Each structure stands twice: as structure tokens, then as C-alpha cells.
Amino acid sequence: MPSRGNPPPARRDARRNRERLLECARSAFADQGAQAALDGIAREAGLVVGTLYRHFPTRLDLLCAVLEPKLRHVIAEVEAASGLEDPWEAFRGLLETLCAAQAGDRAFGDFLARRFPGDDRTDAVHGEICALAQQVLERAQASGAVRPDVTGADLFLMLWASSRVAEATREVAPSMWQRHVYVALDGFRAANRLDLHEPAWDAEQLHSAMAEQARA
């Protein structure tokens, strides 16, 4: 029986194949989004698509494996921003962190914009991000820095918009999304605000829209 420190060749090959698939998927998803062709990913890895499915039975399994390290890192950054003493700086840090994470990574933007009903893994991550965002928003509103009629749904709609700006401008002006974020941040300020005539979405409406994105 081989020792634990010296796995048999077949196991080493399987691990190497998995890492190669993740490497190629990470590049393809970032460039093409969550709907990148799986057979193309397998081909780029020098493997047949059946090998991909042995390691990752569904597209969502592969997407979660690719994004998991980045999601953990982003959540840690959001937690750090939420701990800033100034409520406005915490709010700004939240939005800048999330917008920066999706700029240049179409799959990450797709993930933030979608819900995958029935999948506990993605529900847990979305729930964690939403809870942190709501906490930061409410603290900024309580301080008088952010307008009181803004909701968590408004923040995620802003993320969608920023994602599209980043995607449309990445070849000619890859940092243009930062200008858009600062313009949007000024719109969230409580001072000298315009009345919002369109009612905000509630949580159910936002969830439905995100689920529809996943079906698209």
C-alpha cells in the first residue's frame, strides 16, 4: 500500500488534470463569463470533456471551484471595509471592493448578478455578501451619510451596471468602471438628493431577477 506522502501515479495524474482544468476554466470564465464552453475548456487543458465531467459533474460545480478562493478573499476585504470607523468610508469601500472584483472577471460579475435556486453553496455566499452589504448600508444611513431611501437591492443593481460598464470598456479603457463607481457613489449621498419616483425592489423581486439571470 503506498504511503500517504507518495500517492500512486493515477492519483497524481487525476490531481494534475483537475488543477489544469481549473487553470483553463479560470481563464475562460474570466474572459467569456459563466457560460464559457466546457468542451473548449477541456480542449485547452489537453483533455477530453468526459474528464472534465468526472471532476466537475455540472457547470456550477466547476464555476464554484474556480471562484471559491476569490470569493473568500473578497468577503474578507468587504469585512475589513465594514470595520472602518467612518461609515461613509465603509460604504465606499464596500462598493469599490465588489466592483473591482468583477472588473475584468466576467464570471465573477455573472455570479454576483445571479441566484441559483436550490444550490446551498451559492445561497450561502450570496447570503453572506448581502448581510455584510446591508450592515454597511444601514450604518451609513444611520450616520446621515447615505440617503435613507436606498435599499440593498439598489446596491446590487448598481453592481450590475458597473459590471456592464467594465465589460463594454475593458478593451479601450479598462479602468473606466472606476469613474462610473464614483459618479454612482455621489448619487448615494444623502445631501442635496433628488426624489426617487420609482419604488425600490424588495428582496423577493431582486431574488427573482437574479434567478432569471441564471436561466438566461
C-alpha positions in Angstrom: 0.0 0.0 0.0 1.5 3.4 -1.0 2.3 5.8 1.8 0.2 9.0 2.1 3.1 11.1 1.2 3.6 9.1 -2.1 0.3 8.8 -3.9 0.0 6.3 -6.8 0.6 7.7 -10.3 -3.1 7.5 -11.2 -3.9 9.8 -8.2 -1.2 12.2 -9.1 -2.4 12.3 -12.7 -6.0 12.9 -11.6 -4.9 15.8 -9.3 -2.8 17.2 -12.1 -5.7 17.0 -14.5 -8.0 18.7 -12.0 -5.6 21.6 -11.5 -5.1 22.0 -15.2 -8.9 22.1 -15.8 -9.2 24.8 -13.0 -6.4 26.8 -14.5 -8.0 26.8 -18.0 -11.6 27.3 -16.6 -10.4 30.3 -14.6 -9.1 32.0 -17.7 -12.1 31.1 -19.9 -14.7 32.1 -17.3 -13.0 35.4 -16.6 -12.8 36.2 -20.3 -16.1 34.8 -21.6 -18.3 34.6 -18.5 -20.1 31.8 -16.7 -21.4 30.3 -20.0 -17.9 29.6 -21.4 -17.9 26.4 -23.5 -16.9 23.5 -21.3 -15.6 21.4 -24.2 -13.3 24.4 -25.1 -12.0 24.4 -21.5 -11.3 20.7 -21.7 -9.6 21.0 -25.0 -7.4 23.9 -23.8 -6.4 21.7 -20.9 -5.4 18.9 -23.3 -8.2 16.6 -22.0 -11.5 15.2 -23.3 -14.7 16.8 -22.0 -15.5 13.5 -20.2 -12.6 14.0 -17.9 -13.9 17.4 -17.1 -17.3 16.0 -16.1 -15.6 13.3 -13.9 -14.0 16.0 -11.9 -16.9 18.6 -12.1 -20.3 16.9 -12.8 -22.0 20.2 -13.6 -21.1 23.7 -14.9 -21.9 25.1 -11.5 -19.5 22.7 -9.8 -16.7 24.0 -12.0 -17.7 27.6 -11.6 -17.8 27.3 -7.8 -14.4 25.6 -7.7 -12.9 28.4 -9.8 -14.5 31.3 -7.9 -14.2 29.9 -4.3 -10.7 31.3 -3.5 -11.6 34.7 -4.9 -15.0 34.8 -3.1 -13.2 34.1 0.2 -10.7 36.9 -0.5 -13.4 39.4 -1.5 -15.6 38.6 1.6 -12.5 39.2 3.8 -11.9 42.6 2.0 -15.6 43.5 2.5 -15.4 42.6 6.2 -12.3 44.8 6.5 -14.1 47.7 4.8 -17.2 47.2 7.0 -14.9 47.7 10.1 -13.7 51.1 9.1 -14.6 53.8 11.7 -16.1 56.3 9.2 -19.5 54.9 8.0 -19.2 56.6 4.6 -15.7 55.2 4.0 -17.0 51.8 4.9 -19.8 52.2 2.4 -17.4 53.4 -0.3 -15.0 50.6 0.5 -17.8 48.0 0.1 -18.8 49.1 -3.3 -15.3 49.7 -4.6 -14.2 46.2 -3.4 -17.2 44.5 -5.1 -16.9 46.5 -8.3 -13.1 46.0 -8.5 -13.6 42.2 -8.1 -15.9 41.9 -11.0 -13.9 44.3 -13.3 -12.0 42.1 -15.8 -13.7 38.9 -14.5 -16.9 38.3 -16.3 -17.7 35.1 -14.3 -17.4 36.9 -11.0 -19.8 39.6 -12.3 -22.2 36.8 -13.5 -22.0 35.2 -10.1 -22.9 38.3 -8.2 -25.7 39.1 -10.6 -27.4 35.6 -10.4 -29.0 33.3 -7.9 -29.0 29.6 -8.4 -32.2 28.3 -6.7 -31.7 25.1 -4.8 -27.9 25.3 -4.5 -26.8 25.7 -0.9 -23.2 26.6 -1.7 -24.1 29.7 -3.8 -27.0 30.7 -1.5 -24.6 30.7 1.5 -22.1 33.0 -0.3 -24.8 35.3 -1.6 -26.4 35.5 1.8 -23.0 36.4 3.4 -22.3 39.2 1.0 -25.9 40.5 1.2 -25.8 40.5 5.0 -22.5 42.4 5.1 -23.7 44.9 2.5 -26.9 45.5 4.4 -25.0 46.1 7.6 -22.7 48.6 6.0 -25.6 50.4 4.3 -27.7 50.7 7.4 -24.7 52.1 9.4 -24.1 54.7 6.7 -27.7 55.6 6.6 -27.9 55.9 10.4 -25.0 58.3 10.3 -26.7 60.5 7.8 -24.1 59.9 5.1 -26.2 57.8 2.7 -29.7 58.7 1.6 -32.4 56.9 3.6 -34.4 55.6 0.6 -31.6 53.4 -0.7 -32.0 49.7 -0.3 -29.8 46.6 -0.6 -31.4 45.9 -4.0 -30.2 49.3 -5.2 -26.7 48.4 -4.4 -26.9 45.2 -6.4 -28.5 47.0 -9.3 -25.5 49.3 -9.2 -23.1 46.3 -9.3 -24.9 45.0 -12.4 -24.5 48.4 -14.1 -20.8 48.6 -13.2 -20.2 45.1 -14.5 -21.7 46.1 -17.9 -19.6 49.3 -18.0 -16.4 47.3 -17.2 -17.3 44.7 -19.9 -18.1 47.3 -22.6 -14.9 49.4 -22.0 -12.3 46.8 -21.0 -10.6 46.8 -24.4 -10.2 50.6 -24.8 -10.4 51.9 -21.2 -10.1 49.1 -18.7 -10.3 51.4 -15.6 -13.3 53.4 -16.8 -15.5 51.5 -14.4 -13.9 53.4 -11.6 -15.2 56.7 -12.9 -18.7 55.2 -13.1 -18.5 53.9 -9.5 -17.5 57.4 -8.2 -20.4 59.0 -10.1 -22.8 56.4 -8.6 -21.3 57.0 -5.1 -22.2 60.6 -5.3 -25.8 59.6 -6.2 -26.0 57.6 -2.9 -25.1 60.7 -0.8 -27.8 62.0 1.5 -27.0 65.7 0.8 -28.8 67.5 -2.0 -30.6 64.4 -3.2 -33.3 64.1 -5.8 -36.6 62.4 -5.1 -36.7 58.8 -6.3 -40.1 58.3 -8.1 -39.5 54.7 -9.0 -40.1 52.4 -5.9 -37.3 50.2 -4.7 -37.4 46.4 -5.3 -38.0 44.2 -2.3 -35.9 41.1 -1.6 -38.3 38.8 -3.4 -38.2 40.9 -6.6 -34.4 41.1 -6.5 -34.1 37.3 -5.9 -36.5 36.7 -8.9 -34.4 38.9 -11.2 -31.2 37.2 -10.2 -32.7 33.8 -10.7 -33.9 34.8 -14.1 -30.3 35.9 -15.0 -29.1 32.4 -14.1 -31.7 30.9 -16.6 -30.7 33.3 -19.4 
